[in-house]
Amino acid sequence: MLDFSVLFSYVLSSKLILKSHLSKVSVVDVLSLTFGDSHKEAEVGSDLLLNMQLVGAGPSGPIPFTDCRAADFLVHSSDDTVFKHVQGATPTLPTKGTGCSTVVLKAISSGDAKITVSFLRHEATIVLSVYPVLKMVKDNLALAVGSSLSVRFEGGPRPWVLDSSSHFREASADKLVTTNILDGVIDVKCGSDSGIATLRLQVGNHPSASLSLPAMSAIDLTVCCTAPRRLLISRINGNQPKCPTNEHLLLSSASMKLAVAAYGSCGNDSERHLDSANGFT
């Protein structure tokens, strides 16, 4: 233990008054190295700040350090193709979660990796996850009223490696549309009313004992529900005999597949091809 006196001054009633105060500074041994509450998931291409916590031996028991930015932590990733330590990054005090310093990791590709951090004779290991950006194949839809369309999506936080039961995929929208999600596909269906709705897809993990600060990705899909203004019917194929192009004959024993294309407008927008009219009658 180290004690010393500190002489300092302050202003009181516009007069400079010198006063001495005794401040007790303790030099303690490091008992342990742990991780503070941290984000454990990161999107590909982003940085993850991993909160570090050193604990010292106080006179009345273990005491967590409030600032350990001067500590020289050694960082090792079990898979540098997933997470890579950012060498030379300036440590900071955590702004989210708890801890006394940070180390910075770059999320390289989707997957999981074990990160081992050491300081002096102390060492701690944690599992972290990288997930791809949440994307949909379309960012806007135009559907005939009563019609539906399946839209594929991918990415977003993956099921947490230590508790996959906390994973969720949820879609929220207003009364104009209904949704159903299954295996990376969201089924969108317009009701009987016309209008424009914004559908929000959210993917992530709920908080759990092993994931106190889970990540969540969200993406919006604009859906226009409208009554078609015109239909275009064309033949796909058929087994009927050849006929003159200006004749439209169909024998009783023949079959023909027809494609129906619908066109409509959303609000004051110009006419556009509707992505689906399978519910139009």
KOLBA-699213 format. One record per residue (C-alpha): residue number from 1; residue in one letter; y, z, x. Coordinates in steps of 0.5 Angstrom, whole numbers, plus 2048, in hexadecimal, padded with zeros to 3 digits. Layout:
<lummis>
LUMMI  pos  code    v    w    u
LUMMI  NUM     A    Y    Z    X
...
</lummis>
This chain:
<lummis>
LUMMI  pos  code    v    w    u
LUMMI    1     M  800  800  800
LUMMI    2     L  807  7FE  803
LUMMI    3     D  80D  802  800
LUMMI    4     F  814  800  802
LUMMI    5     S  81C  801  800
LUMMI    6     V  820  7FB  7FD
LUMMI    7     L  827  7FB  7FE
LUMMI    8     F  82B  7F7  7F8
LUMMI    9     S  832  7F7  7F5
LUMMI   10     Y  834  7F5  7EE
LUMMI   11     V  83B  7F5  7EA
LUMMI   12     L  83D  7FA  7E5
LUMMI   13     S  844  7FB  7E2
LUMMI   14     S  846  7F5  7E6
LUMMI   15     K  845  7FA  7EC
LUMMI   16     L  840  7F8  7F2
LUMMI   17     I  83C  7FF  7F2
LUMMI   18     L  836  7FF  7F7
LUMMI   19     K  830  803  7F5
LUMMI   20     S  829  803  7F9
LUMMI   21     H  823  803  7F5
LUMMI   22     L  81C  804  7F7
LUMMI   23     S  817  7FF  7F5
LUMMI   24     K  810  800  7F6
LUMMI   25     V  80C  7F9  7F8
LUMMI   26     S  804  7F9  7F9
LUMMI   27     V  800  7F5  7FD
LUMMI   28     V  7F9  7F5  7FA
LUMMI   29     D  7F2  7F2  7FC
LUMMI   30     V  7F0  7EC  7F7
LUMMI   31     L  7EA  7EE  7F3
LUMMI   32     S  7E9  7E8  7EF
LUMMI   33     L  7EB  7E1  7EE
LUMMI   34     T  7EA  7DE  7E7
LUMMI   35     F  7ED  7D9  7E2
LUMMI   36     G  7F2  7DA  7DD
LUMMI   37     D  7F2  7D8  7D6
LUMMI   38     S  7F3  7D0  7D7
LUMMI   39     H  7F2  7C9  7D4
LUMMI   40     K  7EB  7C7  7D6
LUMMI   41     E  7EC  7C0  7D4
LUMMI   42     A  7F0  7BA  7D6
LUMMI   43     E  7F1  7B3  7D4
LUMMI   44     V  7EF  7AD  7D9
LUMMI   45     G  7F5  7AC  7DD
LUMMI   46     S  7F9  7B3  7DC
LUMMI   47     D  7F9  7B9  7E0
LUMMI   48     L  7F6  7C0  7DF
LUMMI   49     L  7F9  7C6  7E1
LUMMI   50     L  7F4  7CB  7E2
LUMMI   51     N  7F7  7D2  7E2
LUMMI   52     M  7F4  7D7  7E7
LUMMI   53     Q  7F4  7DF  7E7
LUMMI   54     L  7F4  7E3  7ED
LUMMI   55     V  7F2  7EB  7EC
LUMMI   56     G  7F4  7F0  7F1
LUMMI   57     A  7F2  7F7  7F2
LUMMI   58     G  7F7  7FC  7EF
LUMMI   59     P  7F8  803  7EF
LUMMI   60     S  7F5  804  7E8
LUMMI   61     G  7F0  7FE  7E8
LUMMI   62     P  7F0  7F7  7E8
LUMMI   63     I  7F7  7F3  7E7
LUMMI   64     P  7F8  7EC  7E6
LUMMI   65     F  7FD  7E9  7EB
LUMMI   66     T  803  7E6  7E7
LUMMI   67     D  805  7E1  7EC
LUMMI   68     C  800  7DE  7F1
LUMMI   69     R  803  7D7  7F3
LUMMI   70     A  803  7D9  7FA
LUMMI   71     A  7FB  7D9  7FA
LUMMI   72     D  7F8  7D3  7FD
LUMMI   73     F  7F2  7D1  7F9
LUMMI   74     L  7ED  7CD  7FB
LUMMI   75     V  7EA  7C8  7F5
LUMMI   76     H  7E4  7C4  7F4
LUMMI   77     S  7E2  7C0  7EF
LUMMI   78     S  7DA  7BE  7EE
LUMMI   79     D  7DC  7B7  7EC
LUMMI   80     D  7E2  7B4  7EE
LUMMI   81     T  7E1  7AE  7EA
LUMMI   82     V  7E3  7B3  7E4
LUMMI   83     F  7E8  7B8  7E7
LUMMI   84     K  7EB  7B7  7ED
LUMMI   85     H  7F0  7BD  7F1
LUMMI   86     V  7F7  7BB  7F1
LUMMI   87     Q  7F8  7BD  7F9
LUMMI   88     G  7FF  7BF  7FA
LUMMI   89     A  801  7C1  7F3
LUMMI   90     T  806  7C6  7F3
LUMMI   91     P  803  7CC  7EF
LUMMI   92     T  807  7CF  7E9
LUMMI   93     L  807  7D5  7E5
LUMMI   94     P  803  7D3  7DF
LUMMI   95     T  807  7D1  7D8
LUMMI   96     K  801  7D1  7D4
LUMMI   97     G  7FB  7D6  7D4
LUMMI   98     T  7FB  7DC  7D9
LUMMI   99     G  7FB  7DC  7E1
LUMMI  100     C  7FF  7DD  7E7
LUMMI  101     S  7FE  7D6  7EA
LUMMI  102     T  7FC  7CF  7E9
LUMMI  103     V  7F8  7CA  7EC
LUMMI  104     V  7F8  7C2  7EA
LUMMI  105     L  7F3  7BE  7E8
LUMMI  106     K  7F3  7B6  7E6
LUMMI  107     A  7EE  7B4  7E1
LUMMI  108     I  7EB  7AD  7E3
LUMMI  109     S  7E6  7AB  7DE
LUMMI  110     S  7E2  7AE  7D8
LUMMI  111     G  7DD  7B4  7DA
LUMMI  112     D  7DC  7BB  7DC
LUMMI  113     A  7DD  7BE  7E3
LUMMI  114     K  7DC  7C5  7E6
LUMMI  115     I  7E2  7C7  7E9
LUMMI  116     T  7E2  7CD  7EF
LUMMI  117     V  7E8  7D0  7F1
LUMMI  118     S  7E7  7D5  7F7
LUMMI  119     F  7EC  7DA  7FB
LUMMI  120     L  7EA  7DE  801
LUMMI  121     R  7E3  7E0  7FF
LUMMI  122     H  7E4  7DF  7F8
LUMMI  123     E  7E2  7DA  7F3
LUMMI  124     A  7E2  7D8  7EC
LUMMI  125     T  7DF  7D2  7E8
LUMMI  126     I  7E1  7CE  7E2
LUMMI  127     V  7DE  7C8  7DE
LUMMI  128     L  7E4  7C3  7DC
LUMMI  129     S  7E3  7BD  7D7
LUMMI  130     V  7E7  7B6  7D7
LUMMI  131     Y  7E7  7B2  7D1
LUMMI  132     P  7EA  7AB  7D0
LUMMI  133     V  7F0  7A9  7CC
LUMMI  134     L  7EF  7A9  7C4
LUMMI  135     K  7F0  7A2  7C2
LUMMI  136     M  7EE  79E  7BC
LUMMI  137     V  7ED  797  7BB
LUMMI  138     K  7F2  796  7B6
LUMMI  139     D  7F9  79A  7B5
LUMMI  140     N  7FB  797  7AF
LUMMI  141     L  7F7  794  7A9
LUMMI  142     A  7F8  791  7A2
LUMMI  143     L  7F3  791  79D
LUMMI  144     A  7F3  78F  796
LUMMI  145     V  7F3  795  791
LUMMI  146     G  7EC  798  790
LUMMI  147     S  7EA  795  796
LUMMI  148     S  7E7  798  79C
LUMMI  149     L  7E6  796  7A4
LUMMI  150     S  7E2  79A  7AA
LUMMI  151     V  7E6  79B  7B0
LUMMI  152     R  7E3  79C  7B7
LUMMI  153     F  7E7  7A2  7BB
LUMMI  154     E  7E5  7A4  7C2
LUMMI  155     G  7E7  7AA  7C7
LUMMI  156     G  7EA  7B0  7C6
LUMMI  157     P  7E8  7B7  7C8
LUMMI  158     R  7E0  7B7  7C9
LUMMI  159     P  7DC  7BD  7C6
LUMMI  160     W  7DD  7C3  7CB
LUMMI  161     V  7D7  7C3  7D0
LUMMI  162     L  7D6  7CB  7CF
LUMMI  163     D  7D7  7CA  7C7
LUMMI  164     S  7D6  7C4  7C4
LUMMI  165     S  7D6  7C7  7BD
LUMMI  166     S  7DE  7C8  7BD
LUMMI  167     H  7DF  7C0  7BD
LUMMI  168     F  7E3  7BD  7B7
LUMMI  169     R  7E5  7B6  7B5
LUMMI  170     E  7EA  7B7  7AF
LUMMI  171     A  7EE  7B2  7AB
LUMMI  172     S  7F4  7B3  7A7
LUMMI  173     A  7F7  7AF  7A2
LUMMI  174     D  7FB  7AF  79B
LUMMI  175     K  7F9  7AE  794
LUMMI  176     L  7F9  7A6  795
LUMMI  177     V  7F3  7A6  79A
LUMMI  178     T  7EC  7A9  79B
LUMMI  179     T  7E8  7AA  7A1
LUMMI  180     N  7E1  7AB  7A4
LUMMI  181     I  7DF  7AC  7AC
LUMMI  182     L  7D9  7AB  7AF
LUMMI  183     D  7D7  7A9  7B6
LUMMI  184     G  7DD  7A6  7B8
LUMMI  185     V  7DF  7A2  7B2
LUMMI  186     I  7E4  7A4  7AD
LUMMI  187     D  7E3  7A1  7A6
LUMMI  188     V  7EA  7A0  7A2
LUMMI  189     K  7EA  79F  79B
LUMMI  190     C  7F1  79E  797
LUMMI  191     G  7F1  7A0  790
LUMMI  192     S  7F4  79D  78A
LUMMI  193     D  7FB  79E  78C
LUMMI  194     S  7FF  799  790
LUMMI  195     G  803  79C  796
LUMMI  196     I  803  79E  79D
LUMMI  197     A  800  7A4  7A0
LUMMI  198     T  7FF  7A7  7A7
LUMMI  199     L  7F8  7A9  7A9
LUMMI  200     R  7F8  7AE  7AF
LUMMI  201     L  7F1  7AF  7B3
LUMMI  202     Q  7F0  7B5  7B7
LUMMI  203     V  7EB  7B6  7BC
LUMMI  204     G  7EA  7BD  7C0
LUMMI  205     N  7E6  7C3  7C1
LUMMI  206     H  7E8  7CA  7BD
LUMMI  207     P  7E9  7D0  7C1
LUMMI  208     S  7E3  7D4  7C3
LUMMI  209     A  7E1  7D9  7C8
LUMMI  210     S  7E0  7D4  7CE
LUMMI  211     L  7E6  7D0  7CC
LUMMI  212     S  7EC  7D4  7CA
LUMMI  213     L  7F1  7CE  7CB
LUMMI  214     P  7EE  7C8  7C8
LUMMI  215     A  7F1  7C1  7C8
LUMMI  216     M  7F2  7BC  7C2
LUMMI  217     S  7F4  7B5  7C2
LUMMI  218     A  7F7  7B2  7BC
LUMMI  219     I  7F8  7AA  7BA
LUMMI  220     D  7FC  7A7  7B4
LUMMI  221     L  7F9  7A2  7AF
LUMMI  222     T  7FE  79E  7AA
LUMMI  223     V  7FA  79C  7A4
LUMMI  224     C  7FE  797  79F
LUMMI  225     C  7FA  797  798
LUMMI  226     T  7FD  791  794
LUMMI  227     A  7FB  78D  78E
LUMMI  228     P  7F9  786  791
LUMMI  229     R  7FE  780  78F
LUMMI  230     R  7F9  77B  790
LUMMI  231     L  7F2  779  792
LUMMI  232     L  7EF  774  797
LUMMI  233     I  7E8  772  795
LUMMI  234     S  7E4  76E  79A
LUMMI  235     R  7DC  76C  79B
LUMMI  236     I  7D9  770  7A1
LUMMI  237     N  7D2  76C  7A1
LUMMI  238     G  7CD  76A  79C
LUMMI  239     N  7C6  766  79B
LUMMI  240     Q  7C9  761  796
LUMMI  241     P  7C8  759  797
LUMMI  242     K  7CE  756  79A
LUMMI  243     C  7D3  753  795
LUMMI  244     P  7D9  74F  796
LUMMI  245     T  7DF  754  798
LUMMI  246     N  7E3  753  792
LUMMI  247     E  7DD  755  78E
LUMMI  248     H  7DB  75D  78D
LUMMI  249     L  7D4  75D  78A
LUMMI  250     L  7CF  762  78A
LUMMI  251     L  7C8  761  788
LUMMI  252     S  7C5  767  784
LUMMI  253     S  7C0  768  789
LUMMI  254     A  7C5  768  78F
LUMMI  255     S  7C9  76E  792
LUMMI  256     M  7D0  76E  795
LUMMI  257     K  7D3  774  799
LUMMI  258     L  7DB  774  798
LUMMI  259     A  7E0  778  79C
LUMMI  260     V  7E6  77B  798
LUMMI  261     A  7EC  77C  79C
LUMMI  262     A  7F2  780  799
LUMMI  263     Y  7F9  780  79A
LUMMI  264     G  7FF  785  798
LUMMI  265     S  805  788  79B
LUMMI  266     C  806  790  79C
LUMMI  267     G  80D  792  79A
LUMMI  268     N  812  78D  79C
LUMMI  269     D  80E  78A  7A1
LUMMI  270     S  80C  782  7A1
LUMMI  271     E  805  780  79F
LUMMI  272     R  800  782  7A3
LUMMI  273     H  7F8  781  7A3
LUMMI  274     L  7F5  787  7A0
LUMMI  275     D  7EF  78B  7A5
LUMMI  276     S  7EB  78C  79F
LUMMI  277     A  7EB  78A  797
LUMMI  278     N  7E3  78C  796
LUMMI  279     G  7E6  791  790
LUMMI  280     F  7EA  78C  78D
LUMMI  281     T  7E8  789  786
</lummis>
